[in-house]
């Protein structure tokens, strides 16, 4: 028996068969989640579709090509915990795809109040079609994987410091005074032995205290292994760049590797201002009519790199005569904390210069 279909369904099939998107550009906004994608498609200002599909690049590619044959696709999604895998898979399939910073996607008041995945997907597609979105840098896979080791090291150091603070907090809470010779932040083997002795005196406190000490020891062992892996990387292909970077005062091997792995090739930035914006040494400003307020150093920054460069700047003003002279001149017209930001920015400019020119930094040269 012949299966009957509705007139509306037959019309839909005919339209789909007749539609040809050759020469047309379809802008695709993707709201990425762990289990699914919300995908919106816009062509010539018309929303062609906005629906969910499984979070698989192959499914998305098949859907776009089967439903919109002949079209040119331009895709966009916000940077998220799922990284750049989707962008790489789409690009390898010949589909243009960019990743944007979530804070760079403008939202109307209505979109903020009625935020849904559908709204977010359409918003991305619409902004991409109007040319309002700027792509962030997508590192190559090798650089991204190498960067993981330096980030893991930072997390390890943070875990060790937090555990140390927990030990001192427990000692203080239980009324155990730390001897004068260990009063400073000195986690020597003698101090650890003293802590273990306090734990042995009172088993009830010692159960927790000794476990915390054991955690510190384990984390230190893992940190040593991490440092070994990082040293191998530093003495390999990054050796010439590390040598150049460490010629600057305050920049040690670890700080140099942080910069090289997080920034990558400094030539990808159009100039110093673009690199400065990435690190976050530029000021935020609010100006409206007669109101003109300087809001200080920007809150949008690469937190780790900016902190490292500020720490390096404090060392530089003590060891480099040129930096010291600049710092003293700045302190005459502003606070020391403001002056050190200017020195850190100057240090960043010189770090960029040595990496671009291949010439090591010479102390004492005023520029």
N, C-alpha and C positions, 0 to 999 in steps of 0.2 A: 504494500500500500504506500502510495506516495506521501511523503511527509509534508504537511502544510506549514507554511510560514506566513507571518503577517506582512502586510504591504509596507509597513514602516521598516521592518527588518530587511526586506528585499531592496528597498530604496537605499538603505544604509550601505548594503553590500555594493550596489552599483556605483554609488558616489565614491566609495573607497577604491573601487577598481579604476575609476576614471580620473581620480585626482592625481595630478603629476606636480611634484614640487621642484622640478628641475629649475635651477637658476635662482631659487629662493633660499633665504637664510632663516633658519629657525633657531631662536634663542631659548636655551634650556636652563632653567633654574632647578637646582637639586638641593633639597634639604636632607642632609645625610644623617642617618641614625644607624645604630648597630644592626638592627634586624631588617630595616626597610628604608627605601628612599621615597621621598615625596617629590615628584617630577612634574614641573610645569613647562609647557611649550608655548611660545609666542612667535607669531609670524605676522609682520606688517601691523603690529599693534593688536592683533586678534589672538585671544587665548585658544589654542587648539585642544588643549587637554591639561588636566591637573589631577593626577591620581598616584596612588601608592604602588610600589612594586618591591620585590625582594631585593635585598642589598647585595646585588651581584652585578658587576660591571658587564658581564656577558649578556645578562637579561636586558639591561638598559640599552646596550648597543643593538641587540636584536630588535627590540621594541622600536627604536628610532628609525632604523633602516627599513623595517617591514611596514610601518605605518606611514612613513613620509619618504617614499622612494625618490631619489634624485636630489634631495635637499642637502644644503650645507648646514652643518650643525655647529653652534657655538655654545659651549656649556660652562657653567660656573657653579661653584659651591663654596661655602665658608670653611675656613681652616678649623679643624676639630681634632678630637682624639684619634680619629681613624687615619690621620696622616695624609699622604699624597698618593696612596695606592690607586685610588679611583682615577685621579688625574693622569697617572702614568699609563694605566690600562686604556683609557679613552684616547690618549695621544698616540699610543702604539697602534691603535685601530684606525688612525687617521682622522679622529674627531678632535677639533680644537677645544681645549678645556683649560680654564684658569681657576686658581684658588685665591680667594680674597679674605682680607681681615674682616671679622664680623663687625668691628667698630666702624669700618669704612662704608658700611651699607646704610644709607639714609632710610629713616622710617618716619612716616607721618604719625600724627597723634592717634588716628584711627587704627593704624596698623599696630601701634604699641598697646592699645587698649583691647584689641581683638586679635591678639597674636595666636596664630595656629600654624601648623606645618604648611597648609595650603597657601596661606597669606605669605609666609616666608619664601616659598618656592616661586610664586608669581612675582614677588618683589625682586628677587634675584634676577629672574629672566627679564623683567621690565627694565631694570637698571642696566643690565648688560646690553640690551638692545639700544638704549639711549647713549651708550658709551660713557657712563658715569663711574664704572668700576675700574679700579686699578689692581692688577694682579700682584700678589706677593711672590717672592723668590721661592722657587721649588728646587731644592738641592738635588744633585744626582744621588743615586742610591748608595754609592760607595761613601760619599761624604756624609750622608745621613747616618749610615751604620757606624762610621768612625766617630761621629759626634756622640753616639750613645755612651761611649766609655767615659768621656769627660763629664757628662751629665750624671752618670751613675756615681762617679767619684764625689761630685758635689752633694748628692743625696746621702752618701755614706758619711761624709764629714758632718753633715747636719744631724744624722742619726747619732753619731758618736757624741757630739756636743749636747744633744738633748738628754742622752743617757747620763752623761757627766752631771748635768744640772739636776737630774732626778736623784742621783746619789747624794749630792750636797744638800738638796732639799730634805731628803729623808734624814740625814744626819742632824740637820738643824731642827727638824720637827721632833726628833727623839731626844733632843737636848745634848747631843754629842758634839763638843767643841773641837774644831779642827786646830791642831797645834800651829804655833806661829810660823814655823818653818814651811808649813804647807798652806798657809793662809792665802797666798797668791794662787792664781790659776795654774798650778804646777802639777801635772798629772804624771809624776815620775813613778818609777817602779817602787821606790820607797813609800810613796804616798798610797799606792794601791795596796801594798803589803800592810800598811797601817789600817786602811779601811777593812781589809780582810780580818785583821786582829779584832777590830771592833765588832765585826759580825760574829766572830767565834765566841765573844764574851756573852752575848745574849742570843740564843738560838731563835727566839721569836722574831727579833729584828734581823738577825743574820740571814734567815731564809730569803728575805727580800733583798737585802744588801748584797749578799754574795751572788745572787742571780744577776743583779745589775752589773756587778764587776765582771762577771763571766760574759755578759753581753758586750761590754766594752772591749774585752780581750778578743772575742770572736770578730767583732766589727773591725778591730785594728788589723787582724790577720787578713781579712777580706780586702781592707784598704791597701795593705802591702802588695797583695796580688794585683789589685787594680793599678797601683802605681807602676808595677813591673810591666803590665800590658801597655800602659800609657808611655812608659819610657821607650819601649820597643817602637812604638808609633812615632815618637818624637825623634828618635835617632834614625828613622827610615826616610821616607819621602819628604817629611816636613823639616828635616834637619837644616837646610839652607834658610828657610823662612824663620825658624826658631832662632837661629843665630842672629839674624837681622833684628828680630823683635826684642831679643834679650839684650841688645846693645843699648837700648834705652834704659835710663835709670828707673828702678821700681818695677820693671817688667821681668819676672822670673820665668823659668821654663813652663811651669803650670799655667801661669797667666797667659803666656804666649800661646800655648796650646788651646786654651779656652777661646782666645780671640780668633785663632786660625780656623778652628773647627766650627765655631758658631757663625763667623762672618763669611768664611770661604774666601773666594777671590775678591780682593778689594776693588778690582777693576769692574766688577758688576755694578758698582755705584757710579752714577754720572759725575759726581764730584764729592768734595769733602762735605758739603752741606747735606747731601743724601745720606752719607755714612753717619754724620752727626745726628741726623734725625733718627736713624735706626738705633744708635746707642742711647740717645735721649738726653743730650746736653743742651738742647735748644729750649728757649723759654716758651711758656704758654702765655697767651695774651687775650684780653677781652676789651674790645673797643666798640662802642655804640654811641653815636652822636657826640656829645661832649665828654662822655665817660671813656676813659682810657686807662685800663688797669693792667699792670704787669703781674701775672699770677705766679711768677717764679719758674723754676725748672720744671719741665713737663713731667706729668705722671705717666705718659706713654713712653716706655723705654724698654731696653733689654736689661732687665734687672741685674743679672749676674755680671755682665760686662761693664755696666756703668759703675757698679760697686768696686770691681777690680781696678778699674782705671782711677777711681778716686783714691783708693788705697795706694796705688802706685804713685799718684801725684804727691801724696804726703811724703813718700820716700824720696821722690825726685827733688823736692824743694830743699831737702837736707843734704843731698849728695851732688846735685848739679848746680854750679854757680849761676848759670844762665836762668835756670828755673827759679832759683832762690831770689835773684834780682827782680824777676817779673812778679813773683809772689809778694815781695816786700813793697813794690810799687803799687800793686793792687790793694794791699791791706791799708794803704793810706787813704783810700776813698771808699772802701767797703769792708764788710765783716770778713773775718778769716774763712768762715765756711762758704761764703760766696766766692772769695778769691780762689779757693782750692778747686772750685768747679771750673773756673777759667783755666787754671793750670792743667786740670785733667783734660779739658778740651784741646789745649795746646799740645799735650802729650799724645792725644789721639791723632792730631794733625801730623805730628812727626812720625808716629807709628805708621800711618798710611804712606808717608813720603818714603820711608826706608824700604817698605815692602814694594813700592812702585819702582823706585830707582835701583834697588839692590845695593845701596851704599849704607854701611853701618853708621849709626848715630855717633856724633862726636860731642862729648860733654863740653859745656862752657861756651858754645856758639849761640849767640843771641839771634833769634829770627822771629 
